[in-house]
Every structure is written in C-alpha cells, then in structure tokens.
Amino acid sequence: MRPSTLPALLLVAASLLFGSGCVYRMAIQQGNFLDPDQVTSLETGMTRSQVMFLLGTPMVPPAFDNDRWDYYYYLKGKPLKSPVTRRLIVFFENDKVSRIDRTQMPDDYAPVSTNPG
C-alpha cells in the first residue's frame, strides 16, 4: 500500500464506522388512533353502529365478550423514550353503551406526533 492512500483509507473506514451508528428508526404506530373530540363525544346510550361510526372498528375483536369493545393505541417514536399507549374500553348492554372505561386515556389527551425526530 502506498503511503498516500493510507489516510484516504483511514478516512473511509472511520466514516463507515461512525456513520453506521446514525441509523434512522421509523416510528411504530399500531391500533386505533382516537381523536380527542371523538372520545369526548362518546356517550352512554349510543348504539353499536353509532360507536363504530364515531371511533371505527375496535382493534381487538370481541373473542369472549361480545358486549365489550377494546380500542388500543401504541406509538413507539424516539429510541430512548417510553412508548405512548392509550386504551379505551366500551361496554354494551342490549346493544347500547352502558359504560365507558377511560382509565388509560389521560385528561390532557392530545394527538401524538408520529415524527420520531
């Protein structure tokens, strides 16, 4: 190897080594994104078709309990931050909303940006 190519080779090797650590990580978004306005308009007494029109199809299909619809939302954005999770459960009696569980929907619920940068 010629002495003049050694610095160029070291520069290429260093740029490959340090550049491999700058990998883009895409945001992972799963589930039903629930708009805050839609969640607040959900009321007891609504029919199943009204709930489906307002919130969409539930993320988890009712396997064992047909009177419960689960809406989950998960967003993993930045690598060192914990993921954002939201859960809304709608309970039905006689095909009408009887109870709404918003325990995992914070009061200051706002849309979350999917931009991990």
N, C-alpha and C positions, 0 to 999 in steps of 0.2 A: 504494500500500500504506500502510495506517495504521501509525503508529509502534508501537502496542500489539501488533500481530500479528507484527512482526519478531522479537522474542525467542522467541515461540512457534514460529515457522517455523524459526529457527535451532536451537532445541532438538530439533525433529522431525528436521531434516536431520542434526544431529550424532548423534542416537540411531540413525538408519538407517545412517549411515556406520560407526559403531563397532560396531553390532550385527551388521552383515554379516560381520564377521571372526570371530564366535563361531559357526561352523558345526559341527554335530555330524558326526563322522566315524565311520561304522559299522565295526566290526571285520570284516575279511575272513578267513574261515576256509575252507580248501579241503583236500580229501584225507581220508585215514583217520586219525581221532584214535585213537591207540593207548594204551590203558590200561597203565601200568607193570606191573601184575600180569599182564596178558595177555602182554606181551612177555617177562617172565621165565619164564612157563610154557611158552613155545615151546621145543621140544627137537628135536634131530636124531632121525630115525626116525619122526616123525609123518607121517601120510598127508595128502594134499591136502585131503580133506574135514575132517580134524581142524583143519588150519590155517585153513581157511575158516570153520569153526565158531568158532574162537577169535578170529581177527582180522578176519573179514569178507572181502568181495571185494576183491582188490587194486585200488588206484587206477589203475594203469597196466596195461591189458590186455596180455598177452604177445603182441606182434606178431611178433617174430622168434625168440624163445627161449621155448618153452613150459615149459621147466624153470626159469624164473626169475619170481618174483612180486615186484613193487615196491610198497611201501606208503609213500606220501608224505604229509606233513602240513605245511601252511603256515598261519601266522596272522600277519596284519598288524593290529596293535592301535593303539597310540599313534602319532601322526603323526611324532614325531621319534625314535622308537625303531626299531631294525632288526627286521625280521620274524623270527619263530621258525620254523625249518624242522627237520623230522625226516625221516629216511629209514631204512627197514628193508627189506632185500632177503633173500628166502628162495629158496634154490636146491634143486632136486629132482633126484634120480636114482632111476629106477624107481618113480616116484610116491611117494617118501618124501623127507623133508627130509634133505639131505646137508650143507648148510652154511647158516649164518645170518650175514649181514653187518650188524652193529650199529655200524659206524664213525660214523654220523651220529646215533646215539642216545646222548646223554650219560649218564654213570654216575649223575648225580643227577637223572635224568629224572623229572619230576613233571608232573602235569596243569597246563596253562596256562589262566589265566582268559581268557575271551573278552570280558570287560568292559574296554573301552578307557579308561575313566575312571580 
